Amino acid sequence: MKEIQVKVLDNDLEKAMRILKKKIQNDGLFKRLKLKKSYEKPSEFKRRKQREALRRQRITASKNR
């Protein structure tokens, strides 16, 4: 797990909170917490992993063009 830091400039806490939320979303922490919140059937787990792998493959294929 990597460390997420946000600096508060000029006592602008709301801006710092928006930046923190964006960093957490980009890191995927919200997604992991949501998945841990409830039970996922093994078949759904496999299907989700396959979809994620296909998505990663498409992204790398489009970057290599």
Secondary structure by P-SEA (a helix, b strand, c coil): cbbbbbbbcccaaaaaaaaaaaaaaaaaaaaaaaaacccccaaaaaaaaaaaaaaaaaaaaaaac
